[in-house]
Structures are given as structure tokens and as C-alpha cells.
């Protein structure tokens, strides 16, 4: 939605559009009351308006299109029907002559990117399919008389990163293609400097001929199609098309319209902006460098220079473009308005929450001076990092290194408290094993900005060892299944046998679903022998398979609730262990196949922590550290583009914001959720006071981070990266506070531990 707003209004969308974009509904923000290129085309052209594809257009422009069919942009599991429902309208509409504008928004490439990444085996066939659509349209433009003056604009509203996602600021995400196609443009190209350009060309960094701002599309379309430029547009007419006007006067008129329109935008934002009458003569004689004490003053000078250059020549063109680009740069940076009172109020509220949690935790921390010091140092260092954009982008490095320091801490603690040499040796082994498992976890997925795409364990397993990958995946399922069997809530032989069969059946169904899902999503991850396993799986839909698995997991998790099926002698801890293992199977189902072995490494670390006999405060501190390590180990980062949607539609046949939102959270926070559940199970005999202390410590860590992030966003609101780095981090902090802390930490501590 934000990119469509930029294309149609020529302005810079607000960051709130990112949030509105998540909740797809007809009540979302619309553009019906704003001046857009769609509005101008509907009012200025005689024919009908058509739209087929992404239903975001229908939500943004209700009652605008005369013929339309929308498809959901959020149901990313669909690669085929979502595009076929667009393509089936193309040929019939090309044969009609009653329309002036037709919007076709294909979603297949975007969905493939989200599900399997840009290197998916589905990507090239889909691109060839799109090539075929372009060919159909272009041939119709050549053969149909009513299409001889048609302009085809082929563009992407966004790109994608190495993981197939978007929303960040990497070159791949912010460099979509833009091509203007028309048989009439060929003559123009042959008579201008465009003649002789090779096509296609090999280029790096996503730059081909040159780049333009996405907002430049709006005034360019307005000029080419003869309609007024939208009032709030910050776009600049693309200069390569000026040659379409034979007269220099007509070219200057086009630029003058663009100049006056942007001047009006500036006047609305800066009422003191003025350049007329005597001021023109006064300023024109001034030195431009001296006048340029501020960006606005420099802009006034450039506007005056453009106004004085009204002769139809190249110098005048350069003067106008200089003003236009300067105005675009200034207004794009000033497009966001801030309500400082709300920013300050939110920061003060976070500070109050932090103080309350710190006060509650104060009476607990002095009993463990060393661990409390470690927690304090960790919180202070992490909070200070939030004021540096590079540290925010590479936050995973902080948690990896602080966890290494934690391994050293627990080793020193264990050896100092043990006078037995044998116990000291055992402690050394435990500490080394904990750190070694952490090293594997750290190298599993390269994330962040600086090292994203660098070689890691996942790429090694994918590229050369798929058999090893699936051996580890199957081992993870087997260990989980064995744990569920050992947690059987029955004493009798028959009951245990039935429970064993049920556990194996659900685990087997989960394996079949995961293999079938991977075969459809990323078949390159499967060895040839594994593809045979999918022959049965493909006989039923993935949605049905996922629902079978979810029903089985729910049955496993809830069976002990029915007293008629459980033994009176079942211990509370064993029942909670069963719930944890069922939860683990659900988390495995919601994880990418390449991340499933991480659960084995987590289990190794959790077993070591249990053997080290940490107190409740140290266990809580370990939970805080491992939650964050697990989040980044799964490939998470502080960029919106790292949100994994590949498993967000398991068992979902139609888009539902609540269900998909829940599955998206589970998919991206699977690691932290596992550590929350595991820690609660191991501390199942925790007293209410200890549980309260744990919540206080967890709340302190959460509110401290939230306070630091909110303070950073407020203080650095004019920073160059406020929208691409700090604001996304704020959204992640909200998710950590609401979903992970309030939703998971409190539930696990009070629901499982007591």
C-alpha cells in the first residue's frame, strides 16, 4: 500500500501506512479524497477505468473502477490462481475500445519471493509467464487500431532482498524496474540521445540506464497523458520524455507546470516561501552561496533563477530541473510531521513502566549481586545501542557476544562454588558445550545488514548437503516424538500403547506435511529420495495436511485435561512436559525446514543449563539472553523485510488477519517461544514469589528496551535513517513487549510454572 500511494500521489507515504498495510480491510486508509493520478485520469479521459489484481487498489480507490476483480495480496501461498485471475481478463479487455486506463497488478512474483526467495525454482517460470503477458499486450498495441496510441508502463512497486522479502532499505528492495513501452517511442528514441542504447544490458547494483524517484512517475504520466499533475505531488517530470514535444516552448511549458505545482506544495508547508516582485530583483543580484544559509533560502534562490530563465533553451531547462530536484529533496525530507506531545508522553509512559518494574525487582536483585550486576550491565549496554543506527541494524552481534560472556560467567560461578575437582572438570565441560552449541546457533543464519547473504551453515546445508539437512530434521522430529511418548499421561499398558501410536501418528503427519510443503515451496532443498515421499502427500492439499497436524497437536496438548483419560497418579511436571513437547511440535511445523535443527541445539543448551543448577534469577537472565539469541538465529532482524511469511498460511484457505497474524508471530518468534516454554517447565516448582520476581525481571528488561527505543526515535526523529532503521525497531519492540512478554512470558510463568 505505501508504494502504491507513492506512485499514484507522487508524495512520500507516512510510516503509519506500513502498519495499516498489515490489517487488510475495506476500512483501511483510502485515497478517495486526495488528488491522485487515478483521479485525474478518471476525470480527464473519456473511457472507463479497469483494474485487475491486487485488491489494495480497490481499497485505496473505492467506486473508481468500472470493471474490476481483486485478489488478496496477503495470501502468499498462491502462486498460480492469483495471476490467472488477472490474465484471463487481458485478451478480452484488449479487444474492447471503451476504456482509457487498465491497471494490472500481478502478485505471483511477490508471493514466490515471500515463500521461497528470489532463487526459488518457481521464479524463472513466473518471470517467463510475465514476459508472455507483456508480449500479448504489445502485439495488441501493434495490431489493434484503438490501441495505436497506448502507453504500457511496466514497473514494480518494490523489489526484494536475498530472502525474498521487502520493507527495508537494501538496494534489492528499493530498486524495482520501470519501463515505458510504446511503438511510438521507437521513433523518439531514434532521434534523441537514447539512440544506440543496448538492451538488455549487464549492470551491477540494480542500476541500468539510470534511476528515478518513484514519485516521478506521477507527473510524467500526467504530462504524457495530458492531465493536470496531482496537487501534492513531489515528483519531477522524467527528462528523457521532454523530446516528445517538438517545440522548445511546449517543453518549457511542461516544466513550468511542474515547477508551479511544486512551488504551491512548498508554500503550503512554508508560508513564508516567497519569490516575487521586488524580491526577485534583490535576490537575483545576491550571491547564491551567501543566500544559501538555509535549505529554504537556497530553494528560493533556485526558484527565482528558474523564473528568470524563461527563454526556451537548454539553460532554462537546467534551471527548472535544478529547482525541481532541490524542492523534491527538501520536501521529501520534511514530509513527516511530528506530534511532540505524544512522543514525549509515550516516552514518559515507558519510563514509568520501567521504574515500576525496577522497583519491584529491587528487592530481588540484592540477593544475587553478581547476576544482578550482569543484568544491569546488559540492560545499560543494550539501551545505549539503540541510539546508533549501525548497532540497531547489527543487534544480533550484541546478543551473541553477551551470551558468550554469560557462558564465561556461569563457568566461573560453577567452579568457584565447587570445591570438588571432579565437579570443576564437569563444570568446564558443561560451559564449553554450552558455548559450542551457541557457536553453531550463531553461524546458522547470517542476518542484519552488513553480513546478510554471507556464507552460513544454512547455505552450506542447502547448497551441497540436503541429505544432511533432512537427517537433522528427521532427528529433531524423532527426539520430540520420543519425549512425547515418555510424557505419556497413562499408566496402563493399553493406555501407553495407544498414546505411543497417537504420538507417532501425529509426528509422522507433521513430517509428511513438512516434506510436502518443502517440495512445493523449495524443492531444491530435497534430495531425490525425499521427493518420492511427497507422492502420497501431494494427493491431498497442503491446507488439509496442515489442519490434520494442528488437530493432532491440539489433541496431544489437551488430552490430559480430560480426567477420564488420565491417571490419577500423573505428576504435574510430567503433564506440563507433555504440553511443552506438543508446543515444540507446533513450533517446528511453523518453522522453515532449514531452521528445524536449531531446536536440537536449543535442547542441548537447555539441558546444560538445567545441570548447572542456576538460581531463579540466573535462570531468568538466561531466558532473556536466549530469547533474543534464538530470534536472530532463526534469521530475524530489525528490518521489516526479515518478517517471514512462508509458514504464515499453514492450514489457511482464505485470508484472515487474526489467524494469519498469530501464525506470523509464531513463525518469527518460534525460538523465543520455545525458550519461554522450556524455562517454565524446568522451573515448574517455582513459588508464587519467585514467579513474581521473574515477571519483574522480564518486565524490567522489556520496558528498558522499549524506553531506550522510544527515546531514540524521539531524539533522532530527524535522523537520515529514522524511517528505515529506528522506526522498524520500534515496531519490533512493540511486538516484543505485547506479544512476546505479555502474551508469552506472563502466560508461561503463571500458567505453567504455578
N, C-alpha and C positions, 0 to 999 in steps of 0.2 A: 504493500500500500504506500509506504513513503516514497518509493521510487516512481510509482505511477503519478503521485501528486507532483513530484518534481517535473516530470515530463509534460504534464498537462497544464500546470500553472506557471511553470518557469521559475518557481520560487524554491526556497530551501525548506523542506519539511521539518517539523519540530520533532524532538526526541520522543514526545508523547505518542507520536504516530507509531513508533515501534511497539509500544505497549498495546495500543488499540489494534494493531495488526494481529496480535496473538488471539484476541477474542473475536472471532469471525461472526458477525451478526448483521442483520439489516439495520440495526440501530447504531452501527459504528459511525464514525465521523464521515460526513459526506461533503461533496464539493458543489452541491446543487445551488448554493447561494454565493458561490465565488465565481469570479471571472476566469474562465479556463479556455484553452484552445478548443475543447469539445463544445463548450457553449458558443463560442464564436463561429465554429463550423456549422453547428446546427442552425444558428440564426442567419448566417451569411451565405450558405449554399442551399440550392433548391431541393436537392434529393433527400432521401431517407438516410437515417443513421443505423448502421448494423454493428452488432458485437457478438462474437462467439469466442468462448474460452473462459479465462479466469473471472469468476463472478465478483471479484473486487471491483471491477468496472461498473457492475450493476449497483453495487452498494454505494460507490462514490457518486454515480450519476443516475439516480433513480428517475424513471419516467423520461429518460433522454433518448433511448434507442428504440427504433420502431420494430426491428426484428432482432431477436437475441436468443442465446442459450448459454447459461453459465455453468461452469464446472468448479468444484471446490479446489482451492489452491493448497489446502492443508492435508488432504488425503493423499499423502505421498507414496502410498503403496501401489497406486495405479500408474503404470507407465503407458498403457495402451488405450483404454477406453477414453481417458481424459483428453487425448489428442484426436482419436477417431471421431468423437462427438463434435470436434471443431472442423475437421477435414471434410466430413460428409456435407457440410454446408458450402464449401468453397466453390466447387464447379457450378452448382445451381445458381448461386448468387452472382458469379461472374457472367452468367448468361443474362441476368436481369439488368435493365438500364434505368431503374427507378431510384437508385441510391447514389449518394455522393461520398460517403465515408463508410469504410468497413474496418473494424478493429478485430484482429485475430490474435488472441493471446494463448499461445501453446505452453503447457506446463510440464510436458513429459521430460524434457531435459533437466528441468529443475528438480523434479521428483527423483530421477535417477541419481542426480548429484547427492541429494539428501540421503538416499537409501544406500548407495554403493560407491559414491565418489566419482570423480571425473575419469578415472581409469577403468570403470566398470565395463564389462563386455557388452552391456546394453547401450553404451554411449555412442559408438560409431554407427551402429544401425539406426539409432534415433536421429543422428545428425544427417545421415543419408536420406532418411524419411523427410526431414525438414527441407533438404535440398530439393527433393521432389516436389514439395508444396510450392517452393519459390519458382521452380520451373513451370509448373502448371499456371501460376498467376502471370508470369512473364509472357508465356506463349499466348495467353488470353489477351494480354495487352497488345500483342503484335497482330492478332487475328480479329479481334472484336472491334468494330468501328467506334462503339460507345466508350471504349477504354483507351483510345489512342492518346489521350492527354492525362492518363492516370499516373500518379506517382506512388511507387511502392517504397515504403520506409521499413527496412528490416533492422531490428535492433533488439538488444536485450535490456531489461530493466535493471539487471545486476549480473555479476559474474559469480564465480565460486572459488573457494580455496582448495587446497590439496585434499581436504576431507570431503569436499562437495557441498559445503555449507556457505552461508553468506551472512552479512551483517557486520563484518569487521572492516578494517581499513587496508587489507593487503592488496597488492596490485591485481591479483586474480579476481578479487571480489569487486573492485571498483573500476574495472576496465572492460565493460561489455562492448560488443561490436555495434557499430552504427553504419548503415549503408543506405544510400538513396539510389533507387533503381528506376529508370525510365528510358525507353528508346530515344526520347528527345534529348536526354542528357548526353548521348553519344556525340551529337554534333557540337554541343557546348564543350565537351572535353577535348575534341579535336582542334578547337580554335583558341584554346587557352593554355596556360602553363600546365594543365593537367595532362596534356598530350604526352604520350610516351611513358606513362607510368606503368610499371609492371604489375600484373595482378594474376594470381595471388603472389605475395612476396613473403620471404622468410624474415622474421623480425623477432627480437627478444623484448622482454619486459612489456609485452602486450601492446606495444606501440607499432602501428603500421604506417599510414600516411601521416596522421597527426591526431591529437586528442582534442576534444571539445568538452565543455561543461554540459551535463545532462540538461540543464535549464536552457541551453542554447537551441534545443530542438523546438521549443515553443515559438520564439519569434521567427525562426527560419520557416517553419510550417505556415505561420501566419502570412509571411511575406510571399512565399511561393504560391499559396492558395488564395491570396487576395482578401484576407480578413484582418480586422484590427488585432494588434498584439494585446493579450490579456493585461489588465491594469497593473497587477502586482508582479509581473514577470521581471526576473533579474537576468534573463538570457540575452545573449548577443547574437545578432544575425551572423550565420556562418559565412565568412568572406568568400569562400570558393564559389558561392552561388550568385554573387553580385554580377558576374559576367553574363547572366541570363538576361539582364536588361541592356539593350543596345546603347541607350543614351546615358551619358555620364550624369545628366541631370536626374534621370529616374533612379540611378544608383544612389546618388546623394539624397534624394527624397526618401528612399527606403531607410538609409542610415539615420536621417533626421527624425523620422518617425520613431525609430528605436531609441534615439537619444532623448527626445522629448518625453517618451513614455517612461524611461528610467529616471529622468530628471524629476518627474512627478512622484515617483516612488521615494526618491531621496527627500523631496520636500515634505512628504507625509511623515517621514522618520525624523527629519531635521528641518523644522520650520524656518530656521534662520538661514538655510541654504539659499543664496541669492546671487544672481549674476545678471543684472540688467541695468539699463540707464547709465548714469554717470559712473557706476561701479565698474562697468566694463572697461571704460577708457582708463580709469585709475588703475585697475588691476592689470590691464594689458601692458601697461608701461612698467609694471613692477617686475622684479626679478622672481622667476618662478621658484627658485630654491629658497629665497627669503620668505616668500609667501607660504611655502610648504611647512610651516611649523606644526601642522596637524594634518591628519588624513583628509579631513573635510575641507580644509583650506586648499590643499593640493587638488582636490577634486573640483572645487570651484574654479580654480585656475585652468584646469584642463577643459572644463565645460566652456569657459569663456574662449579659450583657444579654438575649440571646435566651432563655436558660434561665429567667430571672426573669420573662419575658413569656410566660407560658403561657396567658393568657386568650385565648379565640378572638375576637380583634378585629383591626382594621387595624394597630394599633400593634405587636402581636405579629408580624404578618406582615412588617412593615417591618424589625423587629429580626432576624428569622431571615434575611431576604434580605440584610441588611447583612453579617451574619456569613458567609453563603454566598459572596457575591461577593468579600469580603475574603480568605476562605480560598482561593477559586479563584485569585485573583490571586497570592497568596503561593506556593501550591503549584505553580502553572504555571511560575513563575519559578525554582522550586527543584527542578523535575522532573529535571534532569540532574545526574548525579554524575560527578565527575572523578577519574581516577587520576593524581594529580600526578606520581608517579614516572615513569609512561610519557610524560607530556607533557614532562617535563624531559629524559628520556632521548632522545626524538625530537629535541628542540631541540639537545641536545649532539651528536647524530649529524650533524645538518645543519651545525652549526658546524664539526665536524671535517672534513666533506667540503669545506666552503668553504675552510678553512685549507689543506687539501692541494692543491686546485686553484689557490689563490692562490700557494702556494709554487712549484708547477710553472710558473705563468705569470710569476713574479717575474723570472726570467732572460730573459724575452722583452720585457717591458714597457719596461725602461730604454732599449732601442734605439730606441724611438719615444715620446719623452717626451710630446709633445703629445697623441697619440692615447691613450696610457695615462692621461693626466690626464682626458681626456674620458670614458673608460670608468669611471674611479674616481668621478668626479662623478655620472655617470649611475646607477651602482650604488648609491651612497650616497643620492641623492635618491629613487630608486625604492624602496629598502628602507625609508626613513623614511616614505614614503607609506602603507605597509602598516599603519601604526598609526592611521590616520584613516579612519573608515568612508566618509566622503564622497569621499575620494581613491580608495579602493578601488572604489567604485561608478562613478567617472568616470575610471578609469585610462587610458582611451584618450586623454584630453586630455594626459596626461604624455608619451605616446609621440609624439603628433602634434607637440607643441611641441619636444620634444627632437630630433626628426627635422628640424624647421626649423632648429634650432641646428646640427645636423650639416651641413645644406646650406651654411650660412654658413661652417662650419669647412673643408669641402672646397674652397670657393671661395677662402678666404684662403690655404689651403695651396697651391693650384694657382698662384695669382697670385704668391705670394712665391717660389716655386721657379722661376718662368719669367721670364727677362729679356727675352723677345721680346714686344713689344706685341701682335703678332698672336695669339700664344698666350694672352696675358692676355684678349683680347677673346673668344677661343674658350672660355676657361675661364668667363668671365662668362655666356656663352650656355648652356653646359652646366649651370652651377649654377642659373640661372633656370629652365631647362627641367625640371631635377630637382625644384625647389621647386614649379613649376606643376603637374607631374604629381602631386606629393604633395598639393597643394591639392584637386585633383579626387578623389583617393583619400579624403581626409579627409571630404569632403562627400558621399561616395557613399551611405553608410548612417549615419543618426544612431543612436547606441547609448548605453549607460549608462542611468541613471535620470532625470537631470534633463532631457536633451534627447531622450529616446526618443519617437518619434512626431512630432517636429518635421519640417518640410519638408526634404527632401534630394533628391539627384539621382535616386535610385531612384523616389521618389514622383512626381517630375516626369515621368520616362520612362513610368511605369505609367499615370498619370492622363491624360496628354494626348499622348504621343508613342510609342505602341507600335511604329510603323514605324521610328523612330529607334533604339529599343532593339534590335530584331531586325536592323537594319542593322549595328549594332555587334557583335551576337552573331555574325552570319554573317562579318563581317570578322575576328573573332577566330579562328573556325574556319579561314578561308582562310589566314590568316597562319601558323597552326600547321601546316596541311597543306603549305604551301609549304616551311616549314622541314624537315618530314619528308622531302619529296621531295629537297631539296638535301642531305640527310644520307644519301642512298642508299648502301647498302653494296655497290654493284656498279659495275663499270667499263664493262662491255659495254653496247651499245645495247639489246639484248633484256632484259638484267637490269634496266637503269634503267627501261625502259618498263614491265616487269611491276611493279617497285617503285612507280612512279608510279600505276599503276592500283590497286594494293593500298592505297596511302596515301589516294587519293581515295575509294575504296570505303568504307574504314573511317570516314573523316571524314564522308562522306555518310550512312552508317548512324547515326553519332553525332548528326548534325543532325536526322535524321528522328526519332530517339528523343527528343531534347530537345524538339522541337516537339510530338510526340505526348504526351509526358509533361506539358508545359505545358497542352496542350488539355484533358487530363483533370484536371489539378491546379488550374490557374488560367487558364481560357480568356479571362478579361478582359485578359490580357497579350498576346493575339494579335490582330493586325489581321485583318479579314475575309479578305484574300487568303491569310493564313497558315493559316487554318482549312482551306482546300482541300488543303493539303499533308498534312493529317492523314488524309485519306480512305484513303490507302494504309496509313498507319501503324496505323490502328485495326483493320485486318484481322488483325493479329497482336497478341498480348498485349504489354504493356509489359515484363513479365518476360522474355519471349523476345527482344524487341528489345534490352534491356539486356545480355542474355547474348551476343548476337551482337556488340555493341560491345566488350564486355570480352574476348571471344575474339580479335577483330581487333586490339585494343590489345596483348594478350599476344603475338600473332604478330609485330606490328611491333617490340615491345621485345625479343623473344627471337630474332629471325631471324638476327642477326649472331653468335649463339652457335654456329650450325651452320657449320662450316668449308666444307662443300660448297656453300653458297650465298653465301659471302662472298669477296671478292677478297683476295689476299694483301697487296695494297698499301693496304688500308684503314687509315687512321690511327686511332690510339686515341682521339684527341679527337673525331673525326667519329662514331665508334661511340657514344661517350658522349653526344654531342649528340643522336643518334637516340634513345637511351634517355630522355633528358630530354624530348624533344618527345612521345614516346609517353606519358610520365608526365603531361605537361601536358594531353594529350587526356583522360586518365583523370580528372584533377582537374577539368577543365571539365565532364565528364559528371557528376561528383559535386557540382557547384555549382548553385545556383539560377540560372535564366536571367537574372535581374536582376543577378547578380554576375559573369557571364562577361566583360563588357567590362573588368573590373578587371585581367584577365590582360594585356590590351594595355597598360594603364598601367604595370603591373609591368615589362613587357618594355621600355618606354621608359626607365624608371628604371635597369634593369639595363644597358641599352646605354650609358647615360651614365656609370654607374659604371665600366664597362669602359674607356671612353675616358679617364677621369680618371687612370688608371694609379696606383691606390691600392696600397699595400703589403699584405702578407698580414694584418697586424694590423688595418689600417684596413678591409680587406675583411671581416674577421670582425666588427668592430664594426658595420659597415654591415648585416651579416647579422642581428645581434642586434636592431638597431633595426627593420629592415624586416619581420622575422618578426612582431614584435608589432604593428606598424602594419597589416600585412596581416590579422592575426587580427581586429582590431577593425573594419577596413574592410569585412570580409565580414558584419558585423553581430554579431560576438561581443561578449560582455561577461563580467563576473564573476558573473553570476546564472545559476543552473541553468536558469531559464526561457528563456535565449537559446540553449540547445542545439538545433541544427537537425536535425530528424529527417526532413525532407521527402525527402531522397535516400538515406536510410539503408537502404532496402529495394529499391534498384535491382537487378534480377536475382534477387531472393529471393522464393521462393514460400511458404516456411514460416519461422517464426521460428527463428533460430539465433543464440545470443548472441555467438558468436565472429565470425561473418561480419557481423552487424549492428553489432557493436561496432567492427570495423575500418572499415566503411563510414561509421559515425557519426564516427569520428575523422577520416577523410579529408575528409568533408563540412565539418566545422567547422575543420579545420586546413589546408584546401586552400592558402590563401595562404602560411602559413609553410613548408609542404612545397615549394611552388614555389620560394621563395627559397632554401631549402636546396639543392635540386637545381641551380638556376641558378648559385648561387655555386660549388658544387663543379665544375660544368662549366667555368666561366670560370677556375678555378684548377686545371685538370687536370694541370698540370706541377708541382704542389706537391711538395716533398720530404717525406720522412717526418718530418723535424724540424719543418718548417713545419706539417704536418698535426697533429703532436702539440701544437704551440703553439696551433693553432686550437682543438683539443678542450679544452685547458686554459683558454683564454679563455671558450669557450662554457660549460664546466663551472663556471667561476667565476661567470658571470652567472646561471646556473640555480640553483646552490647558494646564492648570495647572496639571490636572491629567495625561495627555499624557507626559508632561515633566518629572514628577516625575517617571512614569513607565519606560520611556526610560532611564533616568539617573540610575534608579535602575538596569535595565537589563545590562547596560554598566559597572557600577561599580561592580556588583555582577556576572559578566559573568562566573566566576569560582566557583560560589556557588553550593553546592550539589543539590539544587532544582531549578537551573536556567531553566531547560527544563520542569519540571513538575509544577512549580508554577509561576515564573516570566514571562517566555515566553508566556504561555497561557494568562496571564493577559494582556500582550502587545497586543495580538490579539484581546482580548475583548475591550481594549482601542481604537484600530483602528476602531472597529465596532461602539463604542460609538461616536467616532469623525466623521466618514464618514457617516454611515447610519443614526444614531440617530440625531446627531447635524446638519450636512449639509443637510441630506435628510429630516428630520422631523422638527427640531426646526426652521430652516430658512423657510421651506415651510409653516408651520403653522403660524409663526409670520407675514410674508409678504403676504401669500396667503389668510389667514383667518382674521387676525386682522385689515387689512387696507381696 
